[in-house]
Amino acid sequence: MLEAVGISKTFRSGWGTRPYKALEDVSLHVGGGEILGLMGPSGCGKSTLARILLRLLPCDQGEVLYGNENISKLKGRGLLPFRREVQLISQRPESFFNPSIKLGDSLVEPLRIFGIYEKASSQELLLHSLEQVKLNAQLLDRYPHQVSGGEIQRLSLCRALLLQPKVLVLDEPTSMLDISVQAQILNILKEIQKDRRLSYLFISHDRDVVRWMCDRVVLMRNGRMEI
């Protein structure tokens, strides 16, 4: 489904600064309908790999494959189907919402961006997605600062689901939340994955969470995959 093949990435910040090799010959494969856990200590390269897989950051070497197609060199409109079908759920969901726009408008904004917004069908889809993430439609009239951390994360998930993705890249999606709220969101993620048969790349440093959530787990350390 989504695959990294021989990915390497080095960051260079300027003259006199030693280059930092974030990733070295990293490969992984997320299968259809699979929850793959990616674990490792902070700074090991997990988030850098996620950004490369999402085509938010270029790699120095290697390829990103999606559905057996090499998307590493795609640009502009050629990337649109991929952008719609592979969505990011971040540990900082509030950064994805405009603080001056009501949540209801922010949620359907991606549908307008991809040119698939139709008022009646989009509202029906929105209400269904809200139900899946266990939120009340009354939140749609609020602004981002008027909801809790757990609610904004569920709204982030709701917005991704509106595009009917096939893959979610979940980068520490519950690490900033209280334990009880973490459990709620993890259960919601499990239910949605089962219902929609999505593929997840679940990135975390929490061993217990990863073991509970994931079908398979791979480990990273110092920018390399551990065997």
N, C-alpha and C positions, 0 to 999 in steps of 0.2 A: 504493500500500500504506500507507505512513506519510508524512504530508505536513504541513509547516508553511506557513501562509499569512499573510503580513503580520505576523509576530510582532514585538512590541516589548516591552521590559522595562526599567524604571528602578528602581534601588534607592535608597531613602531611609533613612538611618540615624538621623536625629534633627534637632532644632532646631539651626540654625547650620551644618549640614553640607550641602555642595553635593550635589544628587542626581547619581547616576552612571547614565548610560544604557548598559546592558549590551548591548542589542539594539535595532536600529531597522529596522523593515519587512523582516524576514528571511523568505524563502520558500525551501523546498527540498522535493524529492519523492524518496522511496526507492521504487523500483519492485519488483514481485514478482520474487523470485529475483535481485535486483541487490545488488552490493556498492558502496555509494556512499561515497567517501572525503570526509571533511570536514577540511580543513586550515586552519591559521592559527597565528600566534604565541600564546604564553601570554597570557591576559587578553583575548583577542579576542572571547570570548563563546561558544566552542564548548560548554563544559560546561553553561553556563546554558541554551543551546538544547536540549541533550540532556535536562536535567531538565524543561524545559517539554514536550518531546515525550513524555516518560514520565509526564506528569501528576504530577510530584513538586513542581512549582513553577508557580504561576499566571502567566499573561502579562497585561500591561496591555491590549494590543490584539492582534487576530489570532485565528486558529483553528488547532486541531490536528485533522487529519482522519486517520481510520484506516479503510481500506476504504471510502472515500467518505462515511463517517459523521463528523459533527462531534462529537468527544468532549470538547470544551473545557469543557462545562458539566455533564458526567456526574459523578455522585457515588455513593459507597457501592457497593451491589450492582450498579448500572448499569455500574460500571467493571470488574467482575470478569473478564469475557471479555477485555477489553483487557489487564488486568494479567497474565493468564495467557499471552497470545499475544505480548506485547512485553516482552522481558526485558533487563535491564542487566547488562553485564559491565564491572566497574570496574577502575581501576588499583590499587585497594586492596581486593582480594578478602577479605583477612583480617578486615576490618571487618564482613563479612556472616556470620561464623561465631561462634557462642557459644563462648568458650574453655573452658567447663566441660562441654560436651556433645561426645560422640564424633562423629566426622565422619559415620559411617553414619547416625546419627539426624538430624544437621543436614541431610543431603542430602535425606531424604524428608520433612522438615518442611513444605515448600511443598505437597506432595501432601495432607497433612492439612489445611492451611489452606484449600485449595480444595475439600476434601471429596471427593477422588478417590483416597484411599489404600486399597488392598486389598493385604494382605500378600504373597500369592503373585505377583500380576501386577506389583506395585510393585518387588519384589525382582528380578524378571526384567528389568524396564525399567531398574532401577538398574545391573545387571550389564552390560547392553547399552550404556548410556551411558558407564560406566567404560571399557569396551572401546574406544569411539569416541575417548575422550580419552587412551587409552593409559596407563591406571593399573591397578594390581593391587588386587583386592578386600581384600587384607590391610590397606590403609590405612583401611578403614572402622572398625577398632577403635582407631584413634589419635585424638589430640586435635589441634586446629589448630596448636599450637606444636610438634608433633612431625613436621611435614612442611615441605618447602622452599617457597620462594616460587613456583616454577614449578608444584609440585604443588597448592598451594592455589588457584592461578589455574585449573588444569585441573579441580579439584573444583568451583570456582565455575561453570565452563562446564557440567560434568556436571549440577549441580543445576538450572541453567536448562533444560537439554535434557529433564529429566524431565517438565517441563510441556508438552513438545512445542510450543514457540513457533513463530511464523511470522516474527518479526523479532527480531534482536539489536541492541541499541545498545551498541557497544564503545567505551568511553571510555578511550583510551590504554591498552589492555589489556596491553601488553608493556613499557611505558616504565620500569617499576621492576625489570626483569629483566635478567640477563646476556645478552649477544648470542647465545650458543649456545642458551639457553633460549627467547629470543625466537623464534628460527628454528623450534624445535620447535612452539611454540604457534601460530605463524602457519600452519605447514603443517597442523596439526590443524584450525584454523579453516577453511582452504580445503577440506579433505576433508569436513568436516561440512556446510559450505554446499552443496557439490556433491551430497552424498548426500541431504540433507534439503530441498534447494532453498529454503533460507532467504533472507531479505533481511537485509542488514547495513547499519547506519550505522556506519562505521569512522572514529573520530575520532582524529587524531594530528597531531603537528607534524613527524613524520619523513617527509620527501618520498620517500625511497627505499622505505620500507615501504609507504606509501600507493600508490605507483605499481605495486608488485608485487602488492598485495592487491586493488586495486579496479578495477571496470569503468569507473567515472567518478569525477571528482574536482571538488569545489567548494571555493572559497576564501573565508575570512572575514578581515576586518581591521577593527578598531575597531568591532565590533558590527554590521557590515554585510556583505552578500555582495558579493564582487568579481565583476564581469562580465568 
